[in-house]
């Protein structure tokens, strides 16, 4: 059975991209567009992340993910030491405002088939929300709901 995404129900969740960043932190790993892909992948490994955001000065110009690497370097037989990030990065970057709801983030990730959303405020990159962050938030919300329901079931008539 295929489960259909219900935007209305998910959008009622009080969690936003800002809520997720407040819990996990706002650190964003960035790299220059003219950096070699090899160095970019080494940086991803160093920071244990699946993507780095590509900047040109203060401007967000792209994102390089493990998926980009496998599809555009390995499968095409290119050299990661001789290819620049600009040649294979995904652009434009899929981004959300910090006030974007968890449901909207989930919907955007599903529709655009991305695993990382740039979070921007006033045009500046302030953080990243990953699919793992979204899943963790949903699991946490479900656990809270289960605890509340268990409380109601065990003590339906409080004093």
Protein Blocks (a to p, Z undefined) as FASTA:
>chain_A
ZZdddfklmmmpmbdfklmmmmnopadcdddfkbcfklmmmmmmmnopabdcddehjacf
bdcdfklmmmmmmmnopafklpcfklmmccddddddfklcfklmmmmmmmnopabdcdde
ehiafbdcdfklmmmmmmmmmmmmmmmmmmmmmmmbcZZ
